């Protein structure tokens, strides 16, 4: 009896891609691994996606679509940019490796273009020059992308240390020993901040909101200077 081939579709490929990214991270992602996950031969994937980059584009497009669906913010430009940043962070945190995908792809998909256009609409009413408006949304997104990516990488690093040294390992212990071996001039302020737990704020809502406030205040200052 001839073995029946698994039924695949673009949606099933995308779903399996997210599952694989959640398990193995983007560095290990490959079309061969994806094909194995789907129970098919790798060449079959190329009927749906011309390359891995093409697949990445489509995954980023999915993320952009979800952001657009969940972003419902009115008010002035500051309220809109705040709502946008919060929404983007929330969506990226739910989709494994989505930050890397958004950073690795070009705006060659419809929902990525709609997302970019929606960002620009947030500042369209301001007195900023057109190139400044693009710089504003680029700076804001770079901040959100980096914030999510930094938090993601920190969790991976901690997990790697625990895996290497055992469940009872405390990642901060080696850092404390290192800092204690360094002089006050070289590491004094850093050591005090570290031992006081200030670095534990990294990745928190409080840290995110403060960084976002800094960016918005900077934009507001530029607008005020141009309106004088």
Order of alpha helices (4+ residues) and beta strands (2+ residues): alpha-alpha-alpha-alpha-alpha-alpha-alpha-alpha-alpha-alpha-alpha
